[in-house]
């Protein structure tokens, strides 16, 4: 490991284990950030799909936040709503 390499906020006297923990936590935060961005994007797509089938976009957006891809499957395979009250 290069001794010139220092994580911002850490001193050179920090142990290699401390530097490893901080680097690993940053890597995990970036990984989870990508997951949540993807999940949120899917929920918005599902809301649009639901509205195209004359269903409540807001309700399906909330459902999609909880069950994600399962909601996509349900929206795609449920028949189009015929009542005027749902949308």
SVG drawing of the C-alpha trace seen along z (x, -y; Angstrom):
<svg xmlns="http://www.w3.org/2000/svg" viewBox="-67 -16 72 27">
<polyline fill="none" stroke="black" stroke-width="0.4" points="0.0,0.0 1.3,-3.4 2.1,-5.5 1.2,-8.7 -2.4,-7.5 -4.6,-9.1 -8.3,-9.1 -9.7,-12.7 -10.4,-13.3 -8.0,-10.6 -4.5,-11.3 -1.4,-9.4 -1.2,-7.9 -4.5,-6.1 -4.2,-2.3 -4.5,-0.4 -7.7,1.2 -9.3,-2.2 -8.5,-3.2 -9.9,0.1 -13.1,-0.4 -13.7,-3.9 -12.9,-2.9 -15.2,0.2 -18.1,-1.8 -17.8,-4.4 -17.8,-1.5 -20.9,0.0 -22.7,-3.4 -22.1,-3.9 -23.3,-0.4 -26.5,-0.9 -27.1,-4.3 -27.2,-2.8 -29.6,-0.1 -32.0,-2.7 -31.8,-5.0 -32.7,-2.0 -35.6,-1.0 -36.9,-4.5 -36.7,-4.7 -38.7,-1.5 -41.4,-2.8 -41.8,-5.9 -42.0,-3.7 -44.6,-1.5 -46.7,-4.6 -46.7,-5.5 -47.7,-2.0 -50.5,-2.0 -51.8,-5.3 -51.8,-4.0 -54.0,-1.2 -56.4,-3.7 -55.3,-2.8 -54.1,-5.1 -50.5,-6.1 -49.9,-7.3 -51.1,-4.1 -49.1,-2.0 -46.0,-4.2 -46.4,-3.5 -46.9,0.3 -43.8,0.3 -41.7,-1.3 -42.5,1.8 -42.5,4.7 -40.8,3.3 -40.5,5.8 -43.5,7.8 -45.6,4.7 -44.3,4.4 -45.5,7.9 -48.9,7.2 -49.4,4.0 -48.4,5.6 -50.6,8.7 -53.7,7.2 -56.4,6.2 -57.1,2.5 -59.4,0.9 -62.9,0.1 -64.2,-2.0 -63.9,-5.8 -63.3,-6.2 -59.9,-4.6 -57.8,-7.1"/>
</svg>
